[in-house]
Amino acid sequence: MKTIFTFIAIIFFGTAAMAQNDSKEVKVATTAAGVELNIDITKADKSETEVARLYKFKNSRIKKELAFRTKNNRSKLV
């Protein structure tokens, strides 16, 4: 009974508080601006050669991070 009364009181006071706000909507002056899309597409000829980096040592940082293993990847003893 107490919870029902509390729930009804909260709804009543909430609606009464919302009814007190007597603010009217203010019209906002808008301005229209035109948009121009100037997109120039140029094809770039990629004739440069790039060199891939090779790592001499097995324990290099990048190889180690790329070959990480999780607990789920390990073999399990049955």
For each residue, the residues with C-beta under 8 A, 3 or more apart:
1: 4 5
2: 5 6
3: 6 7
4: 1 7 8
5: 1 2 8 9
6: 2 3 9 10
7: 3 4 10 11
8: 4 5 11 12
9: 5 6 12 13
10: 6 7 13 14
11: 7 8 14 15
12: 8 9 15 16
13: 9 10 16 17
14: 10 11 17 18
15: 11 12 18 19
16: 12 13 19 20
17: 13 14 20 21
18: 14 15 21
19: 15 16
20: 16 17
21: 17 18
22:
23:
24:
25:
26:
27:
28:
29:
30:
31:
32:
33:
34:
35:
36:
37:
38:
39:
40:
41:
42:
43:
44:
45:
46:
47:
48:
49:
50:
51:
52:
53:
54:
55: 60 62 63
56: 60
57: 60
58: 63
59: 63 64
60: 55 56 57 63 64
61: 64 65
62: 55 65 66
63: 55 58 59 60 66 67
64: 59 60 61 67 68
65: 61 62 68
66: 62 63
67: 63 64
68: 64 65
69: 73 74
70: 73 74
71: 74
72:
73: 69 70
74: 69 70 71
75:
76:
77:
78:
